[in-house]
Amino acid sequence: MYLDEGAVQVDRLQANTIQLGYGIGYLPSTLTIDRARLILSASPDSKTYDGTVASSGTVGVAGLATSDTLTATQRYDSAEAGERTLQVDEVAIDIATAETITK
């Protein structure tokens, strides 16, 4: 189950109020859910000039939830010869609830 970022009201749990001779009371409270940090990084790559920005490198991923999957590509900032910067591109995250987030 995924919850959105922000404050969530925590109410009484759905449980028996008497367990093993103890009376259990619940106090309402607020739980704050922060966004998870997802880090994507382009991996080092090199190629012979071919007039395209295509890279064969694999995007590094850190912080993805265990049951989620991510697909992404990386590309050069320009098709020109010379020292270039690699950028992460075409990111899609499939979360366990079957929702897809695409950038």
Contact map, one row per residue, 1 for C-alpha under 8 A:
1110000000000000000000000000000000000000000000000000000000000000000000000000000000000000000000001000000
1111000000000000000000000000000000000000000000000000000000000000000000000000000000000000000000001000000
1111100000000000000000000000000010000000000000000000000000000000000000000000000000000000000000000000000
0111110000000000000000000000000010000000000000000000000000000000000000000000000000000000000000000000000
0011111000000000000000000000000111100000000000000000000000000000000000000000000000000000000000000000000
0001111100000000000000000000000111000000000000000000000000000000000000000000000000000000000000000000000
0000111110000000000000000000011110000000000000000000000000000000000000000000000000000000000000000000000
0000011111000000000000000000011110000000000000000000000000000000000000000000000000000000000000000000000
0000001111100000000000000001111000000000000000000000000000000000000000000000000000000000000000000000000
0000000111110000000000000001111000000000000000000000000000000000000000000000000000000000000000000000000
0000000011111000000000000111100000000000000000000000000000000000000000000000000000000000000000000000000
0000000001111100000000000111000000000000000000000000000000000000000000000000000000000000000000000000000
0000000000111110000000000100000000000000000000000000000000000000000000000000000000000000000000000000000
0000000000011111000000000000000000000000000000000000000000000000000000000000000000000000000000000000000
0000000000001111100000000000000000000000000000000000000000000000000000000000000000000000000000000000000
0000000000000111111000000000000000000000000000000000000000000000000000000000000000000000000000000000000
0000000000000011111000111000000000000000000000000000000000000000000000000000000000000000000000000000000
0000000000000001111111110000000000000000000000000000000000000000000000000000000000000000000000000000000
0000000000000001111111110000000000000000000000000000000000000000000000000000000000000000000000000000000
0000000000000000011111000000000000000000000000000000000000000000000000000000000000000000000000000000000
0000000000000000011111100000000000000000000000000000000000000000000000000000000000000000000000000000000
0000000000000000011111110000000000000000000000000000000000000000000000000000000000000000000000000000000
0000000000000000111011111000000000000000000000000000000000000000000000000000000000000000000000000000000
0000000000000000111001111100000000000000000000000000000000000000000000000000000000000000000000000000000
0000000000000000100000111110000000000000000000000000000000000000000000000000000000000000000000000000000
0000000000111000000000011111000000000000000000000000000000000000000000000000000000000000000000000000000
0000000000110000000000001111100000000000000000000000000000000000000000000000000000000000000000000000000
0000000011110000000000000111110000000000000000000000000000000000000000000000000000000000000000000000000
0000000011100000000000000011111000000000000000000000000000000000000000000000000000000000000000000000000
0000001111000000000000000001111100000000000000000000000000000000000000000000000000000000000000000000000
0000001111000000000000000000111110000000000000000000000000000000000000000000000000000000000000000000000
0000111100000000000000000000011111000000000000000000000000000000000000000000000000000000000000000000000
0011111100000000000000000000001111100000000000000000000000000000000000000000000000000000000000000000000
0000110000000000000000000000000111110000000000000000000000000000000000000000000000000000000000000000000
0000100000000000000000000000000011111000000000000000000000000000000000000000000000000000000000000000000
0000000000000000000000000000000001111100000000000000000000000010000000000000000000000000000000000000000
0000000000000000000000000000000000111110000000000000000000000010000000000000000000000000000000000000000
0000000000000000000000000000000000011111000000000000000000001111000000000000000000000000000000000000000
0000000000000000000000000000000000001111100000000000000000011110000000000000000000000000000000000000000
0000000000000000000000000000000000000111110000000000000000111100000000000000000000000001000000000000000
0000000000000000000000000000000000000011111000000000000000111000000000000000000000000011000000000000000
0000000000000000000000000000000000000001111100000000000011110000000000000100000000000111000000000000000
0000000000000000000000000000000000000000111110000000000011110000000000000000000000000100000000000000000
0000000000000000000000000000000000000000011111000000000010000000000000000000000000000100000000000000000
0000000000000000000000000000000000000000001111100000001110000000000000000000000000000000000000000000000
0000000000000000000000000000000000000000000111110000001000000000000000000000000000000000000000000000000
0000000000000000000000000000000000000000000011111000001000000000000000000000000000000000000000000000000
0000000000000000000000000000000000000000000001111100000000000000000000000000000000000000000000000000000
0000000000000000000000000000000000000000000000111111000000000000000000000000001110000000000000000000000
0000000000000000000000000000000000000000000000011111000000000000000000000000001000000000000000000000000
0000000000000000000000000000000000000000000000001111100000000000000000000000001100000000000000000000000
0000000000000000000000000000000000000000000000001111110000000000000000000000011000000000000000000000000
0000000000000000000000000000000000000000000000000011111000000000000000000011111000000000000000000000000
0000000000000000000000000000000000000000000000000001111100000000000000000111000000000000000000000000000
0000000000000000000000000000000000000000000011100000111110000000000000001111000000000000000000000000000
0000000000000000000000000000000000000000000010000000011111000000000000000100000000000000000000000000000
0000000000000000000000000000000000000000011110000000001111100000000000001100000000000000000000000000000
0000000000000000000000000000000000000000011000000000000111110000000000001100000000000000000000000000000
0000000000000000000000000000000000000001111000000000000011111000000000011100000000000001000000000000000
0000000000000000000000000000000000000011111000000000000001111100000000000000000000000000000000000000000
0000000000000000000000000000000000000111100000000000000000111111000000000000000000000000000000000000000
0000000000000000000000000000000000000111000000000000000000011111000000000000000000000000000000000000000
0000000000000000000000000000000000011110000000000000000000001111100000000000000000000000000000000000000
0000000000000000000000000000000000000100000000000000000000001111110111000000000000000000000000000000000
0000000000000000000000000000000000000000000000000000000000000011111100000000000000000000000000000000000
0000000000000000000000000000000000000000000000000000000000000001111100000000000000000000000000000000000
0000000000000000000000000000000000000000000000000000000000000000111110000000000000000000000000110000000
0000000000000000000000000000000000000000000000000000000000000001111111000000000000000000000011110000000
0000000000000000000000000000000000000000000000000000000000000001001111100000000000000000000011100000000
0000000000000000000000000000000000000000000000000000000000000001000111110000000000000000001111000000000
0000000000000000000000000000000000000000000000000000000000000000000011111000000000000000011110000000000
0000000000000000000000000000000000000000000000000000000000100000000001111100000000000001111100000000000
0000000000000000000000000000000000000000000000000000001011100000000000111110000000000001111000000000000
0000000000000000000000000000000000000000010000000000011111100000000000011111000000000111110000000000000
0000000000000000000000000000000000000000000000000000111000000000000000001111100000000111100000000000000
0000000000000000000000000000000000000000000000000000111000000000000000000111111000011110000000000000000
0000000000000000000000000000000000000000000000000000100000000000000000000011111000011110000000000000000
0000000000000000000000000000000000000000000000000001100000000000000000000001111100010000000000000000000
0000000000000000000000000000000000000000000000001111100000000000000000000001111110000000000000000000000
0000000000000000000000000000000000000000000000001010000000000000000000000000011111000000000000000000000
0000000000000000000000000000000000000000000000001000000000000000000000000000001111110000000000000000000
0000000000000000000000000000000000000000000000000000000000000000000000000000000111110000000000000000000
0000000000000000000000000000000000000000000000000000000000000000000000000000000011111000000000000000000
0000000000000000000000000000000000000000000000000000000000000000000000000001110011111100000000000000000
0000000000000000000000000000000000000000000000000000000000000000000000000001100000111110000000000000000
0000000000000000000000000000000000000000011100000000000000000000000000000111100000011111000000000000000
0000000000000000000000000000000000000000110000000000000000000000000000000111100000001111100000000000000
0000000000000000000000000000000000000001110000000000000000100000000000011110000000000111111000000000000
0000000000000000000000000000000000000000000000000000000000000000000000011110000000000011111000000000000
0000000000000000000000000000000000000000000000000000000000000000000000111100000000000001111100000000011
0000000000000000000000000000000000000000000000000000000000000000000001111000000000000001111110000000011
0000000000000000000000000000000000000000000000000000000000000000000001110000000000000000011111000001111
0000000000000000000000000000000000000000000000000000000000000000000111100000000000000000001111100001110
0000000000000000000000000000000000000000000000000000000000000000000111000000000000000000000111110111100
0000000000000000000000000000000000000000000000000000000000000000001110000000000000000000000011111111000
0000000000000000000000000000000000000000000000000000000000000000001100000000000000000000000001111110000
1100000000000000000000000000000000000000000000000000000000000000000000000000000000000000000000111110000
0000000000000000000000000000000000000000000000000000000000000000000000000000000000000000000001111111000
0000000000000000000000000000000000000000000000000000000000000000000000000000000000000000000001111111100
0000000000000000000000000000000000000000000000000000000000000000000000000000000000000000000111100111110
0000000000000000000000000000000000000000000000000000000000000000000000000000000000000000000111000011111
0000000000000000000000000000000000000000000000000000000000000000000000000000000000000000011110000001111
0000000000000000000000000000000000000000000000000000000000000000000000000000000000000000011100000000111
